[in-house]
């Protein structure tokens, strides 16, 4: 058996630095839950959520199908360029890094021509630590 030696100085440096790094993350954090609701979207209809955010923040996105057809999901930046485009979404959790300050749009679409759909949607804009996300 081979053992690798670790100096006491390295162990102390690691354990002292960890709380400082964690404290910095917690103290600089911001968190805003923009949407946390169940929506019924009629057939061939869409729901648009507008999210105001600053450059450097993140958008946490959770969509969960409760009943009905799967959804189409898209996220657009302030210049209306697509950041995320997904089809046939049943359940998803994703984090999107936001690079520009402005209004982002999250669009859920029911592509079914026959059935309404119900989805639980959660949108959180955050920086650093956010208990709603982690």
C-alpha positions in Angstrom: 0.0 0.0 0.0 1.3 3.4 -0.9 0.5 6.5 1.2 0.9 10.0 0.0 1.9 12.4 2.7 0.1 15.7 3.2 1.6 18.4 5.2 -0.3 20.0 8.1 0.2 23.4 6.5 -1.8 22.2 3.4 -4.6 20.8 5.6 -4.8 24.1 7.6 -4.7 26.2 4.5 -7.6 24.2 2.9 -9.8 24.2 6.0 -9.3 27.9 6.7 -10.0 28.9 3.0 -13.2 26.9 2.7 -15.4 28.9 5.1 -14.1 32.2 3.7 -15.0 31.1 0.2 -18.4 29.9 1.3 -19.1 33.1 3.3 -18.2 35.2 0.2 -20.7 33.2 -1.9 -23.4 33.5 0.7 -22.9 37.2 1.4 -22.8 38.2 -2.3 -25.8 36.1 -3.2 -29.1 37.4 -4.4 -32.2 35.4 -5.2 -35.6 36.3 -6.7 -38.3 33.7 -7.4 -40.2 35.3 -10.4 -42.6 32.5 -11.1 -43.6 29.4 -9.1 -47.1 28.3 -10.2 -49.1 25.8 -12.0 -50.5 27.0 -15.3 -53.1 25.5 -17.6 -52.3 26.4 -21.2 -55.1 25.8 -23.7 -54.5 23.8 -26.9 -52.3 25.7 -29.5 -51.6 28.5 -27.0 -48.5 29.9 -25.3 -47.6 31.5 -22.0 -44.9 34.1 -21.8 -43.0 35.0 -18.6 -40.9 38.1 -18.6 -37.8 38.1 -16.4 -35.7 41.2 -15.7 -32.1 40.3 -15.0 -28.6 41.7 -14.9 -25.5 40.5 -16.6 -23.7 37.8 -14.6 -26.9 36.5 -13.0 -28.3 33.0 -13.6 -31.8 31.9 -14.5 -33.0 28.6 -12.9 -35.7 27.1 -14.9 -37.9 24.1 -13.8 -40.8 22.8 -15.8 -42.8 19.8 -14.8 -45.8 18.4 -16.7 -48.7 17.6 -14.5 -51.2 16.5 -17.1 -51.8 16.8 -20.8 -49.3 17.0 -23.7 -45.6 17.8 -23.4 -44.5 21.4 -23.8 -42.3 23.3 -26.1 -40.0 25.6 -24.1 -37.8 28.5 -25.2 -35.7 31.2 -23.5 -34.9 34.4 -25.3 -32.4 37.1 -24.4 -33.1 40.8 -24.4 -32.3 41.0 -28.2 -34.9 38.2 -28.7 -32.2 35.7 -29.7 -32.9 32.1 -28.5 -30.8 30.8 -25.7 -32.7 27.6 -25.1 -35.2 25.8 -27.5 -36.6 22.4 -26.5 -39.5 20.3 -27.7 -41.5 17.6 -26.1 -40.5 18.6 -22.6 -42.0 16.5 -19.8 -39.7 17.5 -17.0 -36.6 19.7 -17.0 -34.4 21.6 -14.6 -31.8 23.8 -16.1 -29.6 26.8 -15.3 -28.9 29.5 -17.9 -26.1 32.0 -17.5 -27.3 35.5 -18.4 -24.7 37.6 -20.2 -26.7 40.8 -20.8 -28.8 43.1 -18.6 -32.4 43.4 -19.7 -35.7 41.5 -20.1 -35.5 37.8 -20.9 -38.6 35.9 -22.0 -39.4 32.3 -21.1 -42.1 30.8 -23.4 -44.0 27.6 -22.8 -46.1 26.4 -25.7 -48.8 23.8 -26.0 -48.4 22.3 -29.5 -51.4 20.0 -29.0 -54.4 20.8 -31.2 -56.8 18.7 -29.1 -55.8 18.9 -25.4 -55.0 21.6 -22.8 -51.9 21.1 -20.7 -51.0 21.8 -17.1 -47.4 22.5 -16.1 -45.7 23.5 -12.9 -43.3 26.3 -13.8 -40.6 27.8 -11.6 -38.3 30.6 -12.6 -35.6 32.0 -10.3 -33.1 34.7 -11.0 -30.0 34.5 -8.8 -26.4 35.3 -8.2 -24.3 33.3 -5.8 -26.2 31.1 -3.3 -30.0 30.7 -3.6 -31.9 28.3 -1.3 -34.7 28.0 -3.9 -32.3 26.5 -6.4 -29.8 24.5 -4.2 
